[in-house]
Amino acid sequence: MVKLSIRYPVLKDAKPFLDIITNPHFRYLHVPAQTIKDEEKWLRSLPEKRKSNQEWNYAIIYGRKLIGGIGIKIDSHRPYIGEIGYFIAEEYWGRGLASRAVKLVEREAFKKLKLRRLEIVMRPENKASEKVAIKNDYRKEGKLKKFGKDRQGVWRDFWLYAKVL
Ligand SMILES: CC(C)(COP(=O)(O)OP(=O)(O)OC[C@H]1O[C@@H](n2cnc3c(N)ncnc32)[C@H](O)[C@@H]1OP(=O)(O)O)[C@@H](O)C(=O)NCCC(=O)NCCS
């Protein structure tokens, strides 16, 4: 099996990240970065976000190639709760790689960051993302009404999945 690992992103990841996230088939994930400069700005902000325990973001490395990203956003009011988000380059979809990346990031979340509860939220239409949560034993806790806007600015409901220690 090809090795899958995660590491903190670095500035030179801007291009591969941008190539992946600007895929128009990413229907349910909206990332504001549109240029290399935007992406570099975001990458430069990450050390401070880790220092202040706001966000822990990682590049997903398959063999030696950057094929996606995964991150944990810490709830600022309840710092024992984190929300996991992820994306994988389309040519690598359906190989179980997002599911493996969730396992890797859980280790960081529970062991290093000492979180007690991890959440994954997704649009009900995003069956691939829901499957990633289910395969990693997250429990469906319910529907978050009008939790976020889609690309057209319409408010949408999301499923809430969670795993607790
Ligand atoms: C969601 C995403 C990260 C999944 O990555 P992945 O590496 O393909 O995920 P996995 O292979 O681990 O698991 C996906 C599962 O969903 C299944 N699946 C994919 N599309 C599906 C669909 N339309 N209906 C039902 N199941 C589907 C796959 O068959 C697979 O299940 P299996 O392992 O039982 O065969 C990837 O599709 C992606 O990057 N999407 C765009 C960004 C995004 O939506 N991120 C999540 C925001 S909540």
The ligand as a Tripos MOL2 file, in Angstrom:
@<TRIPOS>MOLECULE
LIG
   48    50     1     0     0
SMALL
NO_CHARGES

@<TRIPOS>ATOM
      1 C1        -15.2890   14.1200   -0.1380 C.3       1 LIG1
      2 C2        -13.9260   13.6640   -0.6260 C.3       1 LIG1
      3 C3        -12.8320   14.2910    0.2500 C.3       1 LIG1
      4 C4        -13.8510   12.1330   -0.5130 C.3       1 LIG1
      5 O1        -12.5370   11.7210   -0.8490 O.3       1 LIG1
      6 P1        -12.1960   10.1980   -1.2370 P.3       1 LIG1
      7 O2        -10.7370    9.9920   -1.0450 O.co2     1 LIG1
      8 O3        -12.7730    9.8730   -2.5590 O.co2     1 LIG1
      9 O4        -13.0110    9.4220   -0.0970 O.3       1 LIG1
     10 P2        -12.9870    7.8480    0.2230 P.3       1 LIG1
     11 O5        -12.5270    7.1000   -0.9900 O.co2     1 LIG1
     12 O6        -12.2530    7.6540    1.4910 O.co2     1 LIG1
     13 O7        -14.5290    7.5590    0.5080 O.3       1 LIG1
     14 C5        -15.5270    8.0030   -0.3670 C.3       1 LIG1
     15 C6        -16.6590    6.9920   -0.3670 C.3       1 LIG1
     16 O8        -17.8200    7.6270   -0.9290 O.3       1 LIG1
     17 C7        -18.3110    6.8240   -1.9800 C.3       1 LIG1
     18 N1        -18.9950    7.7360   -2.9070 N.ar      1 LIG1
     19 C8        -18.4320    8.6440   -3.7340 C.ar      1 LIG1
     20 N2        -19.3990    9.2990   -4.4220 N.ar      1 LIG1
     21 C9        -20.5830    8.8010   -3.9730 C.ar      1 LIG1
     22 C10       -21.9540    9.0580   -4.2970 C.ar      1 LIG1
     23 N3        -22.2940    9.9870   -5.1900 N.pl3     1 LIG1
     24 N4        -22.9140    8.3480   -3.6400 N.ar      1 LIG1
     25 C11       -22.5830    7.4110   -2.7220 C.ar      1 LIG1
     26 N5        -21.3000    7.1300   -2.3750 N.ar      1 LIG1
     27 C12       -20.3230    7.8130   -3.0030 C.ar      1 LIG1
     28 C13       -17.0960    6.1080   -2.5210 C.3       1 LIG1
     29 O9        -17.4570    4.9540   -3.2500 O.3       1 LIG1
     30 C14       -16.3740    5.7700   -1.2150 C.3       1 LIG1
     31 O10       -16.9860    4.7010   -0.5470 O.3       1 LIG1
     32 P3        -16.3350    3.2130   -0.5200 P.3       1 LIG1
     33 O11       -14.9950    3.3510    0.1250 O.co2     1 LIG1
     34 O12       -17.2990    2.4170    0.2890 O.co2     1 LIG1
     35 O13       -16.2510    2.7890   -1.9640 O.co2     1 LIG1
     36 C15       -13.6920   14.0340   -2.1260 C.3       1 LIG1
     37 O14       -14.7830   13.5830   -2.8760 O.3       1 LIG1
     38 C16       -13.5330   15.5470   -2.3210 C.2       1 LIG1
     39 O15       -12.4370   16.0680   -2.1920 O.2       1 LIG1
     40 N6        -14.6520   16.2320   -2.6550 N.am      1 LIG1
     41 C17       -14.5860   17.6760   -2.8740 C.3       1 LIG1
     42 C18       -14.3640   18.4510   -1.5900 C.3       1 LIG1
     43 C19       -15.4160   18.1550   -0.5430 C.2       1 LIG1
     44 O16       -16.5950   18.0300   -0.8520 O.2       1 LIG1
     45 N7        -14.9530   18.0240    0.7120 N.am      1 LIG1
     46 C20       -15.8290   17.7190    1.8330 C.3       1 LIG1
     47 C21       -16.5730   18.9200    2.3010 C.3       1 LIG1
     48 S1        -17.7330   18.4650    3.5700 S.3       1 LIG1
@<TRIPOS>BOND
     1     1     2 1
     2     2     3 1
     3     2     4 1
     4     2    36 1
     5     4     5 1
     6     5     6 1
     7     6     7 2
     8     6     8 1
     9     6     9 1
    10     9    10 1
    11    10    11 2
    12    10    12 1
    13    10    13 1
    14    13    14 1
    15    14    15 1
    16    15    16 1
    17    15    30 1
    18    16    17 1
    19    17    18 1
    20    17    28 1
    21    18    19 ar
    22    18    27 ar
    23    19    20 ar
    24    20    21 ar
    25    21    22 ar
    26    21    27 ar
    27    22    23 1
    28    22    24 ar
    29    24    25 ar
    30    25    26 ar
    31    26    27 ar
    32    28    29 1
    33    28    30 1
    34    30    31 1
    35    31    32 1
    36    32    33 2
    37    32    34 1
    38    32    35 1
    39    36    37 1
    40    36    38 1
    41    38    39 2
    42    38    40 1
    43    40    41 1
    44    41    42 1
    45    42    43 1
    46    43    44 2
    47    43    45 1
    48    45    46 1
    49    46    47 1
    50    47    48 1
@<TRIPOS>SUBSTRUCTURE
     1 LIG1         1 GROUP 0 **** ****
